[in-house]
Amino acid sequence: MGDAEEMPRWVNPEKRPCVDGQTQPHSPISMGAAVSKVFDDGNLLGEIIVRVGFPTTLMCAALVCKSWFCHISDRKFLSRFRKLNPPRLLGMYIENGPTLKFVPMLPQPPELAAAVRRVASHNFAPHRKLVILYCRNGNVFTSRPEGGVLVHVVLYRPLLPESGLCILPPLPATQGSHDIVCDQILPKEEEGGLSYMYVLAEQIYWTRNFIVRVYKLQHGVWCMHASATEQIRPALSNADALLVGNKIYMIGVSRDGIIVFDLTASSISIIALPQRVSYFRTSTTLSRADDASGVYLTHLHELQLHIWLHNGDNWLLVHTFCLHEMFANLGMLDHTLEDGPVGNSCICHVGDNAEFVFFQMRGHTLYLDVKNRTLRKVHGVAGNTQPYSKINPFMMIWPPTFPALKDDPVRNDM
């Protein structure tokens, strides 16, 4: 029987059945008009596109036409898209001594498979002594020795290898024979791209003076940006710094709390730690909050994980996890924890807004999804006696890099 004979009688290119059995004309022209009405409505178009879920799909949608491009690249739309679709964690770099390995976070949706493969295949050679300082928004910040001098290499971009490398000039030297408490490069995301600051904190023990100097990279030269001196109790060393808005938070500097350096006022203050929280380098860390006036503190003590939010005035306990129960659900108690001290654990990294936590315990690297309150093993072998590895999570780039439109001087200047 031919195709024409198989087709039901009611089928007509210009008619469709209604619920009452009658037919009505439904021409391609009227369908096209309906589609145009939908996609020409900016509000409705935004409601559709904001749900595509992935920046890779968003870029494909932006290339459909100029109207879509202008709508998708609008900053208000991008801000809304990010709130509904936070950047995805693609994987993590694991450093153990001279060994550097990228471990994908699986499973991943098909829309991000190409991005994961690109990061996994990125080759840092021939820099065999390269050390990853940290990863931020698709940028891999590294250091490597050259001629006996430590060189900081910024903007290794595995997802955009064609962008090349950016090598920062030598860092400013300490002034005098002071003890360095904290020295760290802090990238800041601005409208024109990345800018770089370098915080150098020093302690003069015989005067109890604590000195903070912040330099900013301008036209290839480190320039003094802000500085302040305050008297505090003897400081610890190897402190971690975190730039949030116009404030630099340093944990591990003071035994009394968190040092806050205000870049606008060039002043130093101290935030006391939450009650019953003591600082230990391997179990206490800070992470960014969406609100520039806030910061998260994550603390691990005897398999109790607490996450606090400082909103500018007080500490608010927002999450508590009993890891002992979660380990039991993973079946780790019989094979991993009973043979050694349960407290032998280490927080490796906490994501922005405390969305996830990486930590290690007795040869395992574990991933805690804070929002969904789930824990899973992502790497390692039980009973591994090697020292803890360094974990650097790698996130999808945000926002996407849109091409400049022709005959659009406003966008070409952005």
C-alpha positions in Angstrom: 0.0 0.0 0.0 1.4 3.4 -1.0 2.0 6.3 1.4 -1.0 8.2 -0.1 -3.3 5.2 0.6 -1.9 4.8 4.2 -2.6 8.4 5.1 -5.9 8.9 7.1 -8.7 10.6 5.3 -8.7 13.6 7.6 -5.0 14.5 6.9 -4.8 17.6 4.8 -1.7 19.9 4.6 -3.9 22.9 5.4 -6.4 21.4 7.9 -6.3 19.7 11.3 -9.0 18.1 13.4 -10.5 19.9 16.4 -11.7 18.2 19.6 -15.2 18.3 18.3 -14.3 16.3 15.1 -14.5 19.3 12.9 -11.6 20.7 10.9 -10.2 24.2 10.6 -7.6 25.7 8.3 -4.1 25.8 9.7 -1.9 27.1 7.0 2.0 27.4 7.2 1.6 31.1 7.0 -0.5 31.3 10.1 1.9 29.0 12.0 4.8 31.2 11.0 3.0 34.2 12.2 2.4 32.6 15.6 6.0 31.5 15.9 7.2 35.1 15.0 4.8 36.5 17.6 6.3 34.3 20.3 10.0 34.9 19.4 9.5 38.6 18.8 8.2 39.1 22.3 11.4 39.9 24.3 9.9 38.9 27.7 8.6 35.6 26.4 11.8 34.9 24.6 13.8 35.5 27.8 11.6 33.1 29.7 12.4 30.4 27.2 16.1 31.0 26.8 16.9 31.4 30.5 15.9 27.7 30.9 18.4 26.3 28.4 20.6 25.5 31.5 24.1 25.6 30.1 26.4 28.5 28.9 27.4 26.3 25.8 23.7 26.1 24.7 23.3 29.8 25.5 26.2 30.6 23.1 24.5 28.6 20.4 21.2 30.5 20.9 23.0 33.8 20.8 24.3 33.0 17.2 20.7 32.5 15.9 20.2 36.1 15.0 21.1 39.6 16.0 18.0 40.1 18.0 18.7 37.0 20.1 22.3 38.0 20.5 21.4 41.4 21.9 18.9 39.9 24.3 21.2 37.1 25.6 24.3 39.3 26.0 22.3 41.8 28.0 23.8 42.1 31.5 20.5 41.9 33.3 19.6 38.7 31.5 23.0 37.2 32.2 22.7 38.0 35.9 19.3 36.2 36.0 20.6 33.3 34.0 23.5 32.8 36.4 21.2 32.8 39.4 19.0 30.0 37.9 22.0 28.2 36.4 25.2 28.5 38.5 28.5 27.7 36.8 29.0 23.9 36.7 31.9 22.1 38.3 33.7 20.3 35.5 36.3 18.5 37.5 39.4 19.0 39.7 43.1 19.2 39.4 44.8 16.9 42.0 48.4 17.5 42.9 50.4 15.0 44.8 54.0 15.9 44.8 55.2 16.2 41.2 52.1 14.5 39.9 49.3 16.7 38.4 46.1 15.0 37.3 42.7 16.3 36.1 39.8 14.2 37.4 36.4 14.9 35.7 33.3 15.2 37.9 31.0 12.5 36.5 28.4 12.2 35.3 28.2 15.3 33.2 25.3 16.3 30.9 26.0 15.9 27.1 26.0 19.7 26.7 29.3 19.9 28.7 31.0 16.8 27.4 33.2 18.7 24.9 34.2 21.2 27.6 35.3 18.4 30.0 37.3 16.7 27.2 39.1 19.9 26.4 40.1 20.5 30.0 41.2 16.9 30.5 43.4 17.0 27.3 45.1 20.3 28.2 48.8 19.9 28.4 50.9 22.2 30.7 54.2 20.8 29.4 57.0 21.5 29.1 56.7 23.2 32.6 57.2 20.0 34.6 57.8 21.9 37.9 54.6 23.9 37.5 52.4 24.2 40.6 48.8 25.2 40.6 48.1 28.0 43.1 44.3 27.9 42.5 41.7 27.9 39.7 39.2 30.7 39.2 36.5 31.0 36.6 38.2 28.9 34.0 41.7 30.4 34.8 44.4 28.3 36.2 46.8 30.3 38.3 50.2 28.7 38.5 53.8 29.3 39.6 57.0 27.8 38.3 60.7 28.4 38.9 62.8 30.0 36.2 66.5 30.6 36.8 66.0 30.2 40.6 63.2 32.9 40.6 59.5 32.0 41.2 57.5 33.2 38.2 53.7 33.4 38.5 51.9 32.4 35.3 48.3 33.6 35.0 45.6 32.8 32.5 46.3 29.3 31.6 42.9 28.8 30.0 42.2 25.2 29.1 38.8 26.0 27.6 40.3 28.9 25.6 43.9 27.8 24.8 44.1 30.2 21.9 44.1 33.2 24.3 47.7 32.4 25.3 49.5 33.0 28.6 49.9 36.0 30.7 53.1 36.2 32.8 53.0 38.6 35.7 56.1 40.7 36.6 58.2 39.8 39.7 56.3 40.4 42.9 57.2 43.3 45.2 59.8 42.5 47.8 59.4 42.6 51.6 60.6 45.8 53.3 63.1 44.9 56.0 63.7 41.7 57.9 60.0 41.2 58.7 58.3 37.8 59.0 55.9 37.3 56.1 52.5 36.1 57.3 50.6 36.2 54.0 51.6 36.8 50.4 49.0 36.0 47.7 47.9 37.2 44.3 44.2 38.0 44.2 42.4 38.2 40.9 39.4 40.5 40.6 36.8 40.1 37.9 35.8 43.5 36.4 33.9 44.6 33.4 37.0 45.0 31.3 38.3 41.5 32.3 40.7 40.4 35.1 42.7 42.8 37.3 45.3 41.6 39.8 46.2 42.6 43.3 49.0 41.3 45.5 48.6 41.3 49.3 51.7 41.2 51.5 51.1 41.0 55.2 54.1 41.1 57.6 54.6 40.9 61.4 57.2 42.8 63.4 57.3 40.7 66.6 59.3 43.1 68.8 56.8 45.9 68.2 53.7 43.7 67.6 53.0 45.8 64.5 51.1 44.0 61.8 51.6 45.6 58.4 49.4 45.0 55.3 50.4 46.3 51.9 48.3 45.8 48.8 49.7 46.3 45.3 47.7 46.5 42.1 49.1 45.6 38.7 48.8 48.6 36.4 50.3 48.6 32.9 52.7 45.8 33.8 54.0 47.3 37.0 53.0 46.6 40.6 51.9 49.9 42.2 51.1 50.5 45.8 47.3 50.5 46.2 46.6 50.6 49.9 48.4 49.9 53.2 47.8 50.0 57.0 49.4 49.0 60.2 47.8 47.7 63.4 49.0 46.1 66.6 47.7 42.5 67.1 48.8 39.4 69.0 51.7 37.4 67.4 50.5 36.1 64.0 50.6 32.7 62.5 52.2 32.0 59.1 51.0 30.8 55.7 47.7 32.5 56.1 45.1 32.4 53.3 43.6 35.5 51.8 40.2 36.0 50.1 39.1 39.1 48.2 35.4 39.8 48.4 34.2 43.1 47.1 36.5 45.7 48.5 37.7 43.7 51.5 40.4 41.2 51.9 39.8 38.5 54.5 42.8 36.7 56.0 42.3 33.6 58.1 45.1 32.0 60.0 46.8 35.4 60.7 45.4 36.1 64.2 44.5 33.6 66.9 41.7 36.0 67.8 39.8 35.8 64.6 39.7 36.8 60.9 41.7 39.9 59.8 39.8 42.1 57.5 41.6 44.7 55.4 39.2 47.4 53.9 40.7 48.6 50.6 38.5 51.7 50.5 39.3 52.9 54.1 42.8 51.4 54.3 41.9 50.0 57.7 42.4 46.8 59.6 39.7 45.1 61.7 39.2 41.7 63.3 36.1 39.5 63.1 35.9 37.1 66.0 35.4 33.5 65.1 32.0 31.9 66.0 31.6 30.5 69.5 33.4 27.2 70.1 35.2 27.4 66.8 39.0 27.3 66.9 41.2 27.8 63.8 43.1 24.8 62.4 44.5 25.1 58.9 43.3 21.8 57.7 39.8 22.1 59.1 38.8 25.8 58.8 38.4 27.8 55.6 36.7 30.8 54.1 34.7 31.1 50.8 32.9 33.9 49.0 29.2 34.8 49.3 27.1 36.4 46.6 26.6 39.4 48.8 29.9 41.4 48.8 29.4 42.2 52.5 29.3 38.5 53.5 31.7 35.6 53.8 31.2 31.9 54.6 33.3 30.0 57.2 33.4 26.2 57.0 34.7 24.3 60.0 35.2 20.5 60.5 35.5 19.1 64.0 35.2 15.4 64.9 33.1 14.6 61.8 30.8 17.5 62.5 30.8 20.0 59.6 29.4 23.4 60.3 29.0 26.2 57.7 28.6 29.8 59.0 27.7 33.0 57.1 28.9 36.4 58.3 26.5 39.0 57.1 28.5 42.0 58.2 27.4 42.0 61.8 27.0 38.4 63.2 27.6 34.8 62.4 24.7 32.7 61.3 24.9 28.9 61.3 23.3 27.9 58.0 24.3 24.2 57.6 25.3 21.3 59.9 26.3 17.9 58.7 27.0 14.7 60.6 29.6 13.1 58.4 29.6 9.9 60.5 26.1 9.1 59.3 27.1 10.0 55.7 30.2 7.8 55.9 28.0 4.9 57.1 25.7 5.4 54.1 28.7 5.2 51.8 29.9 2.0 53.5 33.1 3.5 54.6 33.0 2.8 58.3 33.9 -0.9 57.9 36.8 -0.4 55.5 38.2 3.0 56.1 37.5 4.6 59.4 37.6 1.7 61.9 41.3 1.1 61.2 42.4 4.6 62.1 41.4 7.8 63.8 38.2 9.2 62.5 39.4 12.8 63.1 42.2 12.4 60.5 40.5 14.5 57.8 41.2 17.6 55.9 39.1 20.3 54.1 40.6 20.8 50.7 38.3 23.4 49.1 35.0 25.1 49.6 33.1 26.5 46.6 31.6 30.0 46.3 28.5 30.4 48.4 29.6 27.2 50.2 27.8 25.2 47.4 30.2 22.3 47.8 33.0 21.0 49.9 36.0 18.8 48.9 37.8 17.0 51.7 40.0 14.0 52.1 40.1 11.2 54.6 42.3 8.1 54.7 43.1 8.0 51.0 39.7 9.1 49.7 38.7 12.4 48.1 35.1 13.2 48.9 32.6 15.7 47.4 29.8 17.1 49.5 26.9 18.7 47.7 25.7 21.1 50.3 22.4 22.1 48.6 21.3 18.5 48.0 23.1 17.2 51.2 24.7 14.3 49.4 28.2 12.9 49.8 30.2 10.7 47.4 33.7 9.5 46.8 35.3 11.0 43.7 38.9 9.8 43.8 41.4 7.8 45.8 42.0 4.3 47.2 41.1 3.3 50.7 44.1 2.9 53.0 46.4 5.1 50.9 49.1 6.3 53.2 50.4 9.1 51.0 50.1 12.7 52.2 47.0 14.7 51.5 46.7 15.8 47.9 46.1 19.4 46.9 42.7 19.9 45.3 41.8 22.7 42.8 38.3 22.5 41.4 37.8 23.7 37.9 34.5 25.5 37.1 32.8 26.4 33.8 33.7 29.9 32.6 31.1 32.6 33.3 30.0 34.8 31.7 30.5 33.5 28.1 32.8 35.5 25.8 30.5 37.0 23.1 31.9 38.1 19.8 31.6 41.8 18.8 28.8 42.6 16.5 29.6 44.3 13.2 28.2 47.8 12.8 27.6 48.1 16.5 30.0 50.6 17.9 28.4 50.4 21.4 29.1 46.7 21.7 32.4 47.0 20.1 33.5 49.3 22.8 32.4 47.0 25.6 
